[in-house]
């Protein structure tokens, strides 16, 4: 894989869980709204259900966003379909719940790919088990979606399995891979060139450590890496990061990051 279609054109603006400012996160309405805005990439998450289906969801449990209870992985897809995925969404601190009872349901990865057939997705594999990797590869290949996805995971074993079984898939690097590179950057011991395409998906700051700095961006870009920063929701930080040279900003407010990127000449209006 040499041309990396996912990175051409370079994604600048990424919608964290879709248009999660205006719609229930990680649902089809949130994805469709982000697509209609013209977002470059939709960031989302998948879990493996008890009956082996890949569903779009962030939390390991249902309580925060639905009227259901328990772990996603303990439910079948049919059981998950009975819950209201718009149940807790509010924009006014709980005075109103505009999507409650409106039929918003948990969707599958296949449904998201079909509903947004030209959209690029950044997909975080949440379940920690080999089967989620196998099912992910199958679904992506079945939909011919390899060129419009990046696989991500906080579980290094998931990423290792994905890279071994589908070396043509683009993946980001996870925390356990980022930290050594940060240390090498600080100690000026980085190789002159990375042997593979490195995609950083990182916070601007972790605890008291500034992760994204001008020198970090400069050094990693020199080695061909891509730098995506999450999750940035204020305009000043977006402008500072884009000015620093980061490639992509991930946000819960996609309309804002699109406007900032257009104002800065990073995207055509």
N, C-alpha and C positions, 0 to 999 in steps of 0.2 A: 504493500500500500504506500504509494509515493506522493500522490497528489492531494490526499486528504480533502475530499469534496466538502466535508462538514465545515472546514476552515476557509472555504472560498465561496463568497467573500468572507473575510474575517468577521465573526460575530462580535458586535459591539454591545448590544443590549439584550439582557436575559431576564425573562419574567419568572421570578421565583414562585413555583407552584401555579403558574398561569397568572391571570389578572386577579390575584388574590386580594387586591384592595377593594374590588367591586363585586366579586363573586366568591362563593365558597371555594376555598383552595383545593387544588388537585381534582377538580371536577371538569366535565366537558364544557359547561358554560364559561368557566374561567379560562380554559384553553382557547376556546373559540373567540372570546373577547380579545385575548392577547394576539391571536393570529390576525384578527381584523384591524388591530392597531398597527400591525406591521412589525411586531417584535422579531428579533433575529432567532432567538432560541427560547424554548419553553423548558424550564427546569422542573423535573418531577421525580417521583419516588415510586418504587414498586415493592410489594410484598407477595409472598407465595401463600395462597389459601390452603386450607386443610385438604382440599381436593385437587391441588396442584395447578391452580389458575393464577395468573399474574394480574394483580389488581393495583390500581393507582391509589396510593395513600402514603402519608408521611409517618404518622405516629404508629407505634406498634399496637396501640389500643384504639378503641372506638369512642371513648368518652368525650374527648375534647371537641369533636366536630359532629357527632351524630347523637341520635336518641338511643343508641345501642350501648352495650357494655362488653368488655372482654377483649382478648387479643385477636387481631386480624387473622393470625395464622391458625387459630383454633376454630375458625368458621369456614364453612363452604361458601362458594360464590353465591349460591342461591340464598343462603342465610344473610349474607352481607347485603344483598339486593333489597332486603326488607327494611333496611334502616334509612333514615332521612339524612343525607349528607349535607343538607343545607340547614339543619336544625339549629345550630348554635351561631350561625353567621349573623353578625350585627355590625353596623357602622356607627351606632349612636350609644354605645355603652350598655346595650341591653334593653333600651326603650322599645326597640322593634326588631323583628326577625323576618326580613323580607323574603327569605327563601324557604322558610319553614312550611312544610306541607305542599311544596310546589313540584314535587317529583324529582328532585335532584338526588341521584343515587351514586354510589361508588361504581366506578367504571373499570374495565379491564384495559391492559396495555394495548391489546388489539383494537379495541374501540377507539382509543385515543389516536392511534396511528391512522385509523380509517377516517375519523372525523376531521383530522388535520393532515391531509395526504401530502402536502408539500412542506410541512413545518419541520424544522430541526428541533430535536429533543435532547436534553441532557438528562440521563436516567440513572438514578441512584438505586442500586440494589440493596434493599434494607435487610431482608431476611438473611441470616447467616447459615447458609447450607448450600451444598453443591447443586441441588436440584434447581434452585432459582437461576443459577447460571445457565444450566442446560435449557431450561424453559425460555429464558431470555434470548438465547441464541436462536432457538427454534422460531419464536415469534418474529424476531427481527428478520430472519431469513425468509420466513413465509410471506412477509409483507414487502420484501425487497427494500427494506429501510436502512440497510447498513450505512449508506453514505450520508444519512441525515440524523445519525445518533452518535452520542458519546456515552460510553458506559462508565459509571462511577460507583464507588462504594467505600464506606469506612472500614469494611472488612477486607483486609489484604488478601486473604485466601480466596475470596470471591474474585478479586481482580486477577490473581495469578491463574485461576482456573479459566477465566474468560480469555485471558491473553494466550493461554496454551491451546484452548479448543477453537478459538476464533482469532487467530493472529491478524486477520484483516480488519478487525473491529478497532476503532479508535477508543482509547480509554484515558481518563485522567489518572493522576497519581494520588494516592491516599496519604493520610497523616504520617504513617510510619515510613513513607518514602520521601515526604517533603522535609522532615526534620533533618535527616543527614545532609540533604542538599543545602538547607539553610546554614548548617554548621560549616559546611565546606565553603559556602559563599562568604561567610564571616571570616574564615581563616585563609581565604584566597587560595584554596586548594581544589577548585573546580576543574574538571577536564576542559580542554579548549573547545570541545564540541560534544554534545550528547549523542549517544549512538542511536537513539530513537526519538520520536517526537514526544516531548514532555508537555503536558497540559497541567498547569497549576490551577487548582480551584481552592482558594484560600481566603481567610479573613484578612482584613487590613491589619488587625492587631490581635494577638493571642495573649491574654492576661496582660503582663507588663511588657511584652515583647512586640516591637513593631516588626511585622512581617514584610509588609509592602513598603519599600523605600525606593527612592530614585536609583540608588546603587543596585538594589536587588533587581529592579526592572531592567536596568541597563545590562547587568551581567547575564541575566537569564535570556534576554532577547538576543544578546550576542551569540548565544549558544543555540538559538533557534526555538526556544520555549515559548509557549503561549500562557498568558497570565490572565486568569479570570478571578475577580474578587467578589466575595459575598459578605453579608447581604446588606446593601447600602441603600438607605431610604431618604437621605437628605441631599439637597442639591449641591451644597458646598462640597461635601465629600466626593460626590460624583465628579464634580469639576476638577477637584484636586487630583483624583486618581487618573482621570483621562489626561490631564496635563502632565502627570508623571509618566504616562505612556502605557498604562495597562491596556490590555486588548479588550476586555469585556467587563461590564459591571452588571451584577445580578441584583435584582431589587424586587420588593413587594409592590412597587409603584411604577409599573412599566410605562405609563404615559409620561411620567416625569423624566425617566432616564432617556426615553426617545427624544423628548424636547431638548434635553441637555446635549445629547450627542449631535443632534441636528444643529443646535446653536453653535457648537464647537467645530462644525464642519467635518465631523466623523461619519455622518450619514447624510444622504441627500434628503432634502425636505420634500 
